[in-house]
Amino acid sequence: MSEAKKRVTLTLDPELLEVAEAAVDAGEARSVSAWVNAALAEKKRRQERAQLLIEQDLVQARESDPQEYERAMQWAQDIAGGEEGQAA
C-alpha cells in the first residue's frame, strides 16, 4: 500500500484483540498492528470488488433493457432524493 506507515491509536473489542493476539502468538502475523493492517486491506479489497460488480451489473442492465434501466434509475433517484451517484 504505502511506504510510510502512520501511528494511530485504536479502541478494539476485547474479543477482536484476542483474535489478533492469537494470530501473532501463532506466527500468522508479525504484530497486532500488522494483523489490523491486513484486515483493513482485505476489507478495502472486498469493497472495491463489490463496487466493480455493481458497476458491471449496471452496465449489463443498461444494455439488456435500457428503458427498464432508466425507470429503475429514476425510481432510485426519487427515493434517494438526488442525482445518480449523489447522496441525498
Secondary structure, 3 states (H helix, E strand, C coil): CCCCCCCCCCCCCHHHHHHHHHHHHCCCCCCHHHHHHHHHHHHHHHHHHHHHHHHHHHHHHHHHCHHHHHHHHHHHHHHHCCCCCCCC
